[in-house]
């Protein structure tokens, strides 16, 4: 998800889902880069400020978020195929 200074929070960022515990690790490692976004933060999503990350590192995060989403959807798709 893209966030463009939502409610004047000062972040131009992407918001991505993360595995349990990863959000806290990322924020602790670099609180200027990573943050807990409103609304989706309690569900484990992490905000990444785009002006503080290079494309390669951002790409790694986006690929991992995509894999996480696919893993979460896989059981649902399997069940649908069996019906």
C-alpha positions as semicolon CSV with decimal commas, in nm:
position;residue;x (nm);y (nm);z (nm)
1;X;0,000;0,000;0,000
2;X;0,127;0,353;-0,074
3;X;0,097;0,630;0,183
4;X;0,143;0,994;0,083
5;X;0,161;1,204;0,400
6;X;-0,155;1,042;0,539
7;X;-0,324;1,284;0,781
8;X;-0,006;1,494;0,762
9;X;0,203;1,225;0,933
10;X;0,514;1,329;0,736
11;X;0,565;0,988;0,574
12;X;0,581;0,920;0,204
13;X;0,603;0,547;0,231
14;X;0,496;0,199;0,138
15;X;0,311;-0,011;0,392
16;X;0,374;-0,383;0,375
17;X;0,267;-0,687;0,576
18;X;0,538;-0,859;0,777
19;X;0,581;-1,191;0,954
20;X;0,505;-1,185;1,329
21;X;0,784;-1,010;1,517
22;X;0,947;-0,860;1,208
23;X;0,772;-0,523;1,244
24;X;0,922;-0,471;1,591
25;X;1,269;-0,585;1,476
26;X;1,272;-0,347;1,179
27;X;1,151;-0,048;1,380
28;X;1,407;-0,117;1,655
29;X;1,686;-0,149;1,396
30;X;1,616;0,187;1,227
31;X;1,324;0,397;1,359
32;X;1,397;0,674;1,107
33;X;1,331;0,431;0,821
34;X;1,064;0,197;0,958
35;X;0,750;0,283;1,153
36;X;0,425;0,133;1,279
37;X;0,153;0,278;1,055
38;X;-0,192;0,363;1,186
39;X;-0,479;0,123;1,111
40;X;-0,268;-0,162;0,968
41;X;0,024;-0,142;1,212
42;X;-0,157;-0,340;1,484
43;X;-0,196;-0,623;1,228
44;X;0,184;-0,638;1,185
45;X;0,227;-0,415;0,883
46;X;0,533;-0,192;0,869
47;X;0,579;0,148;0,708
48;X;0,896;0,216;0,508
49;X;0,987;0,579;0,433
50;X;1,075;0,592;0,064
51;X;1,323;0,878;0,093
52;X;1,539;0,677;0,335
53;X;1,580;0,347;0,148
54;X;1,753;0,246;-0,174
55;X;1,573;0,060;-0,449
56;X;1,751;-0,270;-0,392
57;X;1,666;-0,289;-0,022
58;X;1,308;-0,180;-0,089
59;X;1,280;-0,451;-0,354
60;X;1,381;-0,716;-0,100
61;X;1,105;-0,600;0,136
62;X;0,844;-0,591;-0,141
63;X;0,931;-0,941;-0,261
64;X;0,910;-1,078;0,094
65;X;0,574;-0,905;0,148
66;X;0,444;-1,054;-0,177
67;X;0,559;-1,403;-0,072
68;X;0,387;-1,359;0,264
69;X;0,061;-1,266;0,095
70;X;0,085;-1,566;-0,140
71;X;0,151;-1,801;0,154
72;X;-0,154;-1,667;0,335
73;X;-0,372;-1,712;0,026
74;X;-0,243;-2,059;-0,066
75;X;-0,470;-2,260;0,168
76;X;-0,776;-2,069;0,051
77;X;-0,694;-2,137;-0,314
78;X;-0,635;-2,505;-0,243
79;X;-0,971;-2,535;-0,069
80;X;-1,147;-2,365;-0,360
81;X;-0,990;-2,609;-0,609
82;X;-1,105;-2,905;-0,403
83;X;-1,468;-2,788;-0,398
